[in-house]
Amino acid sequence: MNAEWSPQSWRSKPIEQAPVYPDMAALAAAEAELATFPPLVFAGEARTLKA
């Protein structure tokens, strides 16, 4: 597993299933809006799952 994770690191992964987005501006707007929301799971909660 890559220790250098970032919210954009998924873009460096190989494409296995590629959806077609007809409106790239709408996609970018949706990604920008999602980036403003709090995380679904906080880091501390995820760490407790490893224990």
C-alpha distance matrix in Angstrom:
0.0 3.8 6.3 9.0 9.0 12.6 14.8 15.4 11.9 12.3 15.1 13.3 11.8 14.4 17.2 17.8 20.5 22.3 24.7 27.8 28.6 32.3 32.4 29.7 31.5 31.2 27.5 27.1 29.3 27.4 24.1 26.0 27.5 24.3 22.9 25.9 25.3 23.8 20.4 20.7 18.9 19.1 16.4 18.7 19.0 15.2 15.2 18.1 16.3 14.1 17.4
3.8 0.0 3.8 5.4 6.2 9.8 12.6 12.8 9.4 10.7 13.2 11.2 10.9 14.0 16.9 18.4 20.9 22.1 24.5 27.1 27.6 31.2 31.0 28.0 29.6 29.6 26.0 25.1 27.5 26.0 22.4 23.9 25.8 22.9 21.1 24.1 24.0 22.7 19.6 20.6 19.1 18.8 16.1 18.8 19.6 16.1 16.1 19.5 18.2 16.2 19.4
6.3 3.8 0.0 3.8 5.6 9.3 12.6 13.5 10.7 12.8 15.4 13.8 14.1 17.5 20.2 21.8 24.1 25.1 27.1 29.7 29.8 33.3 32.7 29.6 30.8 30.8 27.3 26.1 28.1 26.7 23.0 24.1 25.8 23.0 20.7 23.3 23.2 21.5 18.6 20.0 18.1 17.1 14.0 16.5 17.9 14.8 14.1 17.8 17.2 15.0 17.9
9.0 5.4 3.8 0.0 3.8 6.6 10.3 10.7 8.2 11.2 13.2 11.8 13.0 16.6 19.3 21.4 23.5 23.9 25.8 28.0 27.8 31.1 30.3 27.0 28.0 28.3 24.9 23.3 25.4 24.4 20.7 21.4 23.5 21.1 18.5 21.2 21.6 20.3 17.9 19.9 18.5 17.5 14.8 17.7 19.3 16.5 16.3 20.1 19.8 18.0 21.0
9.0 6.2 5.6 3.8 0.0 3.8 7.0 8.1 5.9 8.4 11.1 10.7 11.5 15.3 17.4 19.4 21.0 21.4 23.0 25.2 24.9 28.3 27.5 24.4 25.3 25.3 21.9 20.5 22.4 21.1 17.4 18.4 20.3 17.6 15.3 18.2 18.3 17.2 14.6 16.4 15.4 14.8 12.6 16.0 17.1 14.3 15.0 18.6 18.0 16.9 20.2
12.6 9.8 9.3 6.6 3.8 0.0 3.8 5.3 5.1 8.0 10.0 10.7 12.3 16.1 17.6 19.9 20.9 20.7 21.8 23.7 22.9 26.1 24.8 21.7 22.2 22.3 19.0 17.3 19.1 18.0 14.3 14.9 16.9 14.6 11.9 14.8 15.5 14.9 12.9 15.3 15.0 14.4 13.0 16.7 17.8 15.5 16.7 20.2 19.9 19.4 22.6
14.8 12.6 12.6 10.3 7.0 3.8 0.0 3.8 5.7 7.1 9.1 11.1 12.4 15.9 16.6 18.8 19.1 18.6 19.2 21.0 19.8 23.0 21.6 18.7 19.1 18.8 15.6 14.1 15.6 14.3 10.6 11.5 13.4 10.9 8.6 11.9 12.5 12.5 10.8 13.1 13.7 13.8 13.4 17.2 17.8 15.8 17.7 20.9 20.4 20.6 23.9
15.4 12.8 13.5 10.7 8.1 5.3 3.8 0.0 3.8 5.5 5.9 8.1 10.2 13.5 14.2 17.0 17.5 16.6 17.5 18.9 17.9 21.0 19.8 16.5 17.3 17.6 14.3 12.6 15.0 14.2 10.5 11.6 14.3 12.4 10.4 13.9 15.2 15.8 14.4 16.4 17.3 17.6 17.1 20.9 21.4 19.1 21.0 24.3 23.5 23.3 26.8
11.9 9.4 10.7 8.2 5.9 5.1 5.7 3.8 0.0 3.8 5.3 5.7 7.5 11.2 12.8 15.4 16.7 16.4 18.1 19.9 19.7 22.9 22.2 19.0 20.3 20.7 17.2 15.9 18.5 17.5 13.8 15.4 17.9 15.6 13.7 17.3 18.0 18.1 16.0 17.7 17.9 18.2 17.0 20.7 21.2 18.4 19.9 23.3 22.2 21.6 25.1
12.3 10.7 12.8 11.2 8.4 8.0 7.1 5.5 3.8 0.0 3.8 5.4 5.5 8.8 9.7 12.0 13.1 13.0 14.7 16.9 17.0 20.6 20.3 17.5 19.3 19.2 15.5 15.1 17.8 16.2 12.9 15.3 17.5 14.9 14.0 17.7 18.0 18.4 16.1 17.0 17.5 18.7 17.9 21.5 21.4 18.5 20.5 23.5 21.9 21.6 25.4
15.1 13.2 15.4 13.2 11.1 10.0 9.1 5.9 5.3 3.8 0.0 3.8 5.5 8.1 8.6 11.8 12.7 11.7 13.6 15.2 15.2 18.4 18.2 15.1 17.1 17.7 14.1 13.5 16.7 15.9 12.6 15.0 17.7 15.8 14.9 18.7 19.6 20.6 18.7 19.9 20.8 21.9 21.3 25.0 25.0 22.2 24.2 27.3 25.7 25.4 29.1
13.3 11.2 13.8 11.8 10.7 10.7 11.1 8.1 5.7 5.4 3.8 0.0 3.8 6.7 8.8 12.1 14.0 13.6 16.1 17.8 18.3 21.5 21.5 18.4 20.6 21.4 17.8 17.1 20.4 19.7 16.4 18.5 21.3 19.3 18.0 21.8 22.7 23.2 21.1 22.3 22.7 23.4 22.2 25.8 26.0 22.9 24.4 27.7 26.1 25.2 28.8
11.8 10.9 14.1 13.0 11.5 12.3 12.4 10.2 7.5 5.5 5.5 3.8 0.0 3.8 6.4 8.9 11.3 11.9 14.7 17.1 18.3 21.7 22.2 19.5 22.0 22.4 18.6 18.6 21.8 20.5 17.5 20.1 22.4 20.0 19.3 23.1 23.4 23.8 21.3 21.8 22.1 23.3 22.1 25.5 25.3 22.0 23.6 26.6 24.5 23.7 27.4
14.4 14.0 17.5 16.6 15.3 16.1 15.9 13.5 11.2 8.8 8.1 6.7 3.8 0.0 3.8 6.3 9.3 10.0 13.5 15.9 17.7 21.0 22.2 19.8 22.8 23.2 19.5 20.1 23.4 22.1 19.5 22.4 24.7 22.5 22.2 26.0 26.3 26.9 24.3 24.6 25.0 26.5 25.5 28.8 28.3 25.0 26.7 29.4 27.1 26.3 30.0
17.2 16.9 20.2 19.3 17.4 17.6 16.6 14.2 12.8 9.7 8.6 8.8 6.4 3.8 0.0 3.8 5.8 6.3 9.8 12.3 14.4 17.7 19.2 17.3 20.6 20.7 17.2 18.3 21.5 20.1 18.0 21.3 23.3 21.2 21.6 25.3 25.5 26.5 24.2 24.2 25.1 27.1 26.6 30.0 29.1 26.0 28.1 30.6 28.2 27.8 31.6
17.8 18.4 21.8 21.4 19.4 19.9 18.8 17.0 15.4 12.0 11.8 12.1 8.9 6.3 3.8 0.0 3.8 6.4 9.9 12.9 15.6 18.9 20.8 19.5 22.8 22.4 19.0 20.7 23.6 21.7 20.0 23.5 25.1 22.7 23.5 27.1 26.9 27.7 25.1 24.5 25.4 27.7 27.4 30.5 29.2 26.0 28.3 30.5 27.6 27.5 31.2
20.5 20.9 24.1 23.5 21.0 20.9 19.1 17.5 16.7 13.1 12.7 14.0 11.3 9.3 5.8 3.8 0.0 3.8 6.5 9.8 12.6 15.9 18.1 17.3 20.6 19.9 16.6 18.9 21.6 19.5 18.4 22.0 23.3 21.1 22.4 25.9 25.6 26.8 24.5 23.7 25.1 27.7 27.9 31.1 29.5 26.7 29.3 31.3 28.5 28.8 32.6
22.3 22.1 25.1 23.9 21.4 20.7 18.6 16.6 16.4 13.0 11.7 13.6 11.9 10.0 6.3 6.4 3.8 0.0 3.8 6.5 9.3 12.5 14.6 13.8 17.3 16.8 13.8 16.1 18.9 17.3 16.4 19.9 21.5 19.8 21.1 24.6 24.7 26.4 24.6 24.2 26.0 28.4 28.8 32.1 30.8 28.2 30.9 33.1 30.6 31.0 34.8
24.7 24.5 27.1 25.8 23.0 21.8 19.2 17.5 18.1 14.7 13.6 16.1 14.7 13.5 9.8 9.9 6.5 3.8 0.0 3.8 6.4 9.6 11.9 11.8 15.1 14.1 11.5 14.4 16.8 15.0 14.9 18.5 19.6 18.3 20.1 23.3 23.4 25.4 24.0 23.4 25.7 28.3 29.2 32.5 31.1 28.7 31.8 33.8 31.4 32.2 35.9
27.8 27.1 29.7 28.0 25.2 23.7 21.0 18.9 19.9 16.9 15.2 17.8 17.1 15.9 12.3 12.9 9.8 6.5 3.8 0.0 3.8 6.2 9.0 9.5 13.0 12.4 10.5 13.5 15.9 14.9 15.2 18.5 19.8 19.2 21.0 24.0 24.5 27.0 26.0 25.8 28.3 30.8 31.8 35.2 33.9 31.7 34.8 36.9 34.7 35.5 39.2
28.6 27.6 29.8 27.8 24.9 22.9 19.8 17.9 19.7 17.0 15.2 18.3 18.3 17.7 14.4 15.6 12.6 9.3 6.4 3.8 0.0 3.8 5.5 6.1 9.4 8.7 7.1 10.3 12.4 11.7 12.5 15.5 16.7 16.7 18.6 21.3 22.1 24.9 24.4 24.5 27.3 29.6 30.9 34.3 33.2 31.3 34.5 36.6 34.7 35.8 39.4
32.3 31.2 33.3 31.1 28.3 26.1 23.0 21.0 22.9 20.6 18.4 21.5 21.7 21.0 17.7 18.9 15.9 12.5 9.6 6.2 3.8 0.0 3.8 6.3 9.0 8.8 8.8 11.7 13.3 13.4 14.9 17.3 18.4 19.0 21.0 23.4 24.5 27.5 27.4 27.6 30.6 32.9 34.2 37.7 36.6 34.9 38.0 40.2 38.4 39.5 43.1
32.4 31.0 32.7 30.3 27.5 24.8 21.6 19.8 22.2 20.3 18.2 21.5 22.2 22.2 19.2 20.8 18.1 14.6 11.9 9.0 5.5 3.8 0.0 3.8 5.5 5.4 6.5 8.8 10.1 10.8 12.6 14.4 15.6 16.8 18.6 20.7 22.1 25.4 25.8 26.3 29.4 31.5 32.9 36.4 35.6 34.1 37.2 39.5 38.0 39.2 42.7
29.7 28.0 29.6 27.0 24.4 21.7 18.7 16.5 19.0 17.5 15.1 18.4 19.5 19.8 17.3 19.5 17.3 13.8 11.8 9.5 6.1 6.3 3.8 0.0 3.8 5.4 4.9 6.1 8.5 9.8 10.4 12.2 14.1 15.2 16.4 18.8 20.6 23.7 23.9 24.9 27.7 29.5 30.7 34.3 33.7 32.1 35.0 37.5 36.1 37.1 40.7
31.5 29.6 30.8 28.0 25.3 22.2 19.1 17.3 20.3 19.3 17.1 20.6 22.0 22.8 20.6 22.8 20.6 17.3 15.1 13.0 9.4 9.0 5.5 3.8 0.0 3.8 5.4 5.1 6.1 8.6 9.9 10.5 12.3 14.2 15.3 17.1 19.2 22.7 23.5 24.7 27.8 29.3 30.7 34.2 33.8 32.6 35.5 38.0 36.9 38.0 41.5
31.2 29.6 30.8 28.3 25.3 22.3 18.8 17.6 20.7 19.2 17.7 21.4 22.4 23.2 20.7 22.4 19.9 16.8 14.1 12.4 8.7 8.8 5.4 5.4 3.8 0.0 3.8 5.4 5.0 6.1 8.6 9.8 10.5 12.2 14.2 15.7 17.3 20.8 21.6 22.5 25.8 27.6 29.3 32.7 32.0 31.0 34.1 36.3 35.2 36.6 40.0
27.5 26.0 27.3 24.9 21.9 19.0 15.6 14.3 17.2 15.5 14.1 17.8 18.6 19.5 17.2 19.0 16.6 13.8 11.5 10.5 7.1 8.8 6.5 4.9 5.4 3.8 0.0 3.8 5.4 5.1 6.2 8.6 9.9 10.6 12.3 14.7 16.0 19.2 19.4 20.2 23.2 25.1 26.6 30.1 29.4 28.0 31.1 33.4 32.1 33.4 36.8
27.1 25.1 26.1 23.3 20.5 17.3 14.1 12.6 15.9 15.1 13.5 17.1 18.6 20.1 18.3 20.7 18.9 16.1 14.4 13.5 10.3 11.7 8.8 6.1 5.1 5.4 3.8 0.0 3.8 5.5 5.1 6.1 8.6 9.9 10.5 12.8 15.0 18.1 18.7 20.2 23.0 24.3 25.6 29.2 29.0 27.7 30.5 33.1 32.2 33.2 36.6
29.3 27.5 28.1 25.4 22.4 19.1 15.6 15.0 18.5 17.8 16.7 20.4 21.8 23.4 21.5 23.6 21.6 18.9 16.8 15.9 12.4 13.3 10.1 8.5 6.1 5.0 5.4 3.8 0.0 3.8 5.5 5.1 6.2 8.6 9.9 11.1 13.3 16.8 18.1 19.5 22.7 24.0 25.8 29.2 28.8 28.0 31.0 33.3 32.6 34.0 37.3
27.4 26.0 26.7 24.4 21.1 18.0 14.3 14.2 17.5 16.2 15.9 19.7 20.5 22.1 20.1 21.7 19.5 17.3 15.0 14.9 11.7 13.4 10.8 9.8 8.6 6.1 5.1 5.5 3.8 0.0 3.8 5.4 5.1 6.1 8.6 10.2 11.3 14.7 15.6 16.5 19.8 21.6 23.5 26.8 26.1 25.3 28.5 30.6 29.7 31.3 34.5
24.1 22.4 23.0 20.7 17.4 14.3 10.6 10.5 13.8 12.9 12.6 16.4 17.5 19.5 18.0 20.0 18.4 16.4 14.9 15.2 12.5 14.9 12.6 10.4 9.9 8.6 6.2 5.1 5.5 3.8 0.0 3.8 5.4 5.1 6.2 8.9 10.4 13.3 13.7 15.1 18.0 19.4 20.9 24.4 24.0 22.9 25.8 28.2 27.4 28.7 32.0
26.0 23.9 24.1 21.4 18.4 14.9 11.5 11.6 15.4 15.3 15.0 18.5 20.1 22.4 21.3 23.5 22.0 19.9 18.5 18.5 15.5 17.3 14.4 12.2 10.5 9.8 8.6 6.1 5.1 5.4 3.8 0.0 3.8 5.5 5.1 6.8 9.5 12.7 13.9 16.1 18.9 19.7 21.2 24.6 24.7 23.9 26.7 29.2 28.8 30.1 33.2
27.5 25.8 25.8 23.5 20.3 16.9 13.4 14.3 17.9 17.5 17.7 21.3 22.4 24.7 23.3 25.1 23.3 21.5 19.6 19.8 16.7 18.4 15.6 14.1 12.3 10.5 9.9 8.6 6.2 5.1 5.4 3.8 0.0 3.8 5.4 5.4 7.2 10.9 12.7 14.4 17.6 18.7 20.9 24.0 23.7 23.4 26.4 28.5 28.2 29.9 32.9
24.3 22.9 23.0 21.1 17.6 14.6 10.9 12.4 15.6 14.9 15.8 19.3 20.0 22.5 21.2 22.7 21.1 19.8 18.3 19.2 16.7 19.0 16.8 15.2 14.2 12.2 10.6 9.9 8.6 6.1 5.1 5.5 3.8 0.0 3.8 5.4 5.5 8.6 9.6 11.0 14.2 15.6 17.8 20.9 20.4 19.9 23.0 25.1 24.6 26.3 29.3
22.9 21.1 20.7 18.5 15.3 11.9 8.6 10.4 13.7 14.0 14.9 18.0 19.3 22.2 21.6 23.5 22.4 21.1 20.1 21.0 18.6 21.0 18.6 16.4 15.3 14.2 12.3 10.5 9.9 8.6 6.2 5.1 5.4 3.8 0.0 3.8 5.6 8.0 9.0 11.6 14.0 14.6 16.2 19.5 19.6 19.1 21.8 24.2 24.1 25.5 28.4
25.9 24.1 23.3 21.2 18.2 14.8 11.9 13.9 17.3 17.7 18.7 21.8 23.1 26.0 25.3 27.1 25.9 24.6 23.3 24.0 21.3 23.4 20.7 18.8 17.1 15.7 14.7 12.8 11.1 10.2 8.9 6.8 5.4 5.4 3.8 0.0 3.8 6.7 9.3 12.0 14.6 14.8 16.9 19.8 20.0 20.2 22.8 25.0 25.3 26.9 29.6
25.3 24.0 23.2 21.6 18.3 15.5 12.5 15.2 18.0 18.0 19.6 22.7 23.4 26.3 25.5 26.9 25.6 24.7 23.4 24.5 22.1 24.5 22.1 20.6 19.2 17.3 16.0 15.0 13.3 11.3 10.4 9.5 7.2 5.5 5.6 3.8 0.0 3.8 6.5 8.7 11.6 12.3 15.0 17.6 17.3 17.8 20.7 22.4 22.6 24.7 27.2
23.8 22.7 21.5 20.3 17.2 14.9 12.5 15.8 18.1 18.4 20.6 23.2 23.8 26.9 26.5 27.7 26.8 26.4 25.4 27.0 24.9 27.5 25.4 23.7 22.7 20.8 19.2 18.1 16.8 14.7 13.3 12.7 10.9 8.6 8.0 6.7 3.8 0.0 3.8 6.6 8.6 8.7 11.6 14.0 13.8 14.6 17.4 19.0 19.6 21.6 23.9
20.4 19.6 18.6 17.9 14.6 12.9 10.8 14.4 16.0 16.1 18.7 21.1 21.3 24.3 24.2 25.1 24.5 24.6 24.0 26.0 24.4 27.4 25.8 23.9 23.5 21.6 19.4 18.7 18.1 15.6 13.7 13.9 12.7 9.6 9.0 9.3 6.5 3.8 0.0 3.8 5.3 6.1 8.8 11.6 11.0 11.2 14.2 16.0 16.2 18.2 20.7
20.7 20.6 20.0 19.9 16.4 15.3 13.1 16.4 17.7 17.0 19.9 22.3 21.8 24.6 24.2 24.5 23.7 24.2 23.4 25.8 24.5 27.6 26.3 24.9 24.7 22.5 20.2 20.2 19.5 16.5 15.1 16.1 14.4 11.0 11.6 12.0 8.7 6.6 3.8 0.0 3.8 6.7 9.8 11.9 10.2 10.5 14.0 15.0 14.6 17.2 19.7
18.9 19.1 18.1 18.5 15.4 15.0 13.7 17.3 17.9 17.5 20.8 22.7 22.1 25.0 25.1 25.4 25.1 26.0 25.7 28.3 27.3 30.6 29.4 27.7 27.8 25.8 23.2 23.0 22.7 19.8 18.0 18.9 17.6 14.2 14.0 14.6 11.6 8.6 5.3 3.8 0.0 3.8 6.6 8.4 6.4 6.8 10.2 11.3 11.2 13.7 16.0
19.1 18.8 17.1 17.5 14.8 14.4 13.8 17.6 18.2 18.7 21.9 23.4 23.3 26.5 27.1 27.7 27.7 28.4 28.3 30.8 29.6 32.9 31.5 29.5 29.3 27.6 25.1 24.3 24.0 21.6 19.4 19.7 18.7 15.6 14.6 14.8 12.3 8.7 6.1 6.7 3.8 0.0 3.8 5.5 5.3 6.5 8.8 10.3 11.4 13.4 15.3
16.4 16.1 14.0 14.8 12.6 13.0 13.4 17.1 17.0 17.9 21.3 22.2 22.1 25.5 26.6 27.4 27.9 28.8 29.2 31.8 30.9 34.2 32.9 30.7 30.7 29.3 26.6 25.6 25.8 23.5 20.9 21.2 20.9 17.8 16.2 16.9 15.0 11.6 8.8 9.8 6.6 3.8 0.0 3.8 5.4 5.1 6.2 8.8 10.2 11.1 13.1
18.7 18.8 16.5 17.7 16.0 16.7 17.2 20.9 20.7 21.5 25.0 25.8 25.5 28.8 30.0 30.5 31.1 32.1 32.5 35.2 34.3 37.7 36.4 34.3 34.2 32.7 30.1 29.2 29.2 26.8 24.4 24.6 24.0 20.9 19.5 19.8 17.6 14.0 11.6 11.9 8.4 5.5 3.8 0.0 3.8 5.4 5.1 6.4 9.0 10.2 11.2
19.0 19.6 17.9 19.3 17.1 17.8 17.8 21.4 21.2 21.4 25.0 26.0 25.3 28.3 29.1 29.2 29.5 30.8 31.1 33.9 33.2 36.6 35.6 33.7 33.8 32.0 29.4 29.0 28.8 26.1 24.0 24.7 23.7 20.4 19.6 20.0 17.3 13.8 11.0 10.2 6.4 5.3 5.4 3.8 0.0 3.8 5.4 5.3 6.9 9.4 10.6
15.2 16.1 14.8 16.5 14.3 15.5 15.8 19.1 18.4 18.5 22.2 22.9 22.0 25.0 26.0 26.0 26.7 28.2 28.7 31.7 31.3 34.9 34.1 32.1 32.6 31.0 28.0 27.7 28.0 25.3 22.9 23.9 23.4 19.9 19.1 20.2 17.8 14.6 11.2 10.5 6.8 6.5 5.1 5.4 3.8 0.0 3.8 5.4 5.3 7.0 9.5
15.2 16.1 14.1 16.3 15.0 16.7 17.7 21.0 19.9 20.5 24.2 24.4 23.6 26.7 28.1 28.3 29.3 30.9 31.8 34.8 34.5 38.0 37.2 35.0 35.5 34.1 31.1 30.5 31.0 28.5 25.8 26.7 26.4 23.0 21.8 22.8 20.7 17.4 14.2 14.0 10.2 8.8 6.2 5.1 5.4 3.8 0.0 3.8 5.3 5.3 7.0
18.1 19.5 17.8 20.1 18.6 20.2 20.9 24.3 23.3 23.5 27.3 27.7 26.6 29.4 30.6 30.5 31.3 33.1 33.8 36.9 36.6 40.2 39.5 37.5 38.0 36.3 33.4 33.1 33.3 30.6 28.2 29.2 28.5 25.1 24.2 25.0 22.4 19.0 16.0 15.0 11.3 10.3 8.8 6.4 5.3 5.4 3.8 0.0 3.8 5.4 5.4
16.3 18.2 17.2 19.8 18.0 19.9 20.4 23.5 22.2 21.9 25.7 26.1 24.5 27.1 28.2 27.6 28.5 30.6 31.4 34.7 34.7 38.4 38.0 36.1 36.9 35.2 32.1 32.2 32.6 29.7 27.4 28.8 28.2 24.6 24.1 25.3 22.6 19.6 16.2 14.6 11.2 11.4 10.2 9.0 6.9 5.3 5.3 3.8 0.0 3.8 5.5
14.1 16.2 15.0 18.0 16.9 19.4 20.6 23.3 21.6 21.6 25.4 25.2 23.7 26.3 27.8 27.5 28.8 31.0 32.2 35.5 35.8 39.5 39.2 37.1 38.0 36.6 33.4 33.2 34.0 31.3 28.7 30.1 29.9 26.3 25.5 26.9 24.7 21.6 18.2 17.2 13.7 13.4 11.1 10.2 9.4 7.0 5.3 5.4 3.8 0.0 3.8
17.4 19.4 17.9 21.0 20.2 22.6 23.9 26.8 25.1 25.4 29.1 28.8 27.4 30.0 31.6 31.2 32.6 34.8 35.9 39.2 39.4 43.1 42.7 40.7 41.5 40.0 36.8 36.6 37.3 34.5 32.0 33.2 32.9 29.3 28.4 29.6 27.2 23.9 20.7 19.7 16.0 15.3 13.1 11.2 10.6 9.5 7.0 5.4 5.5 3.8 0.0
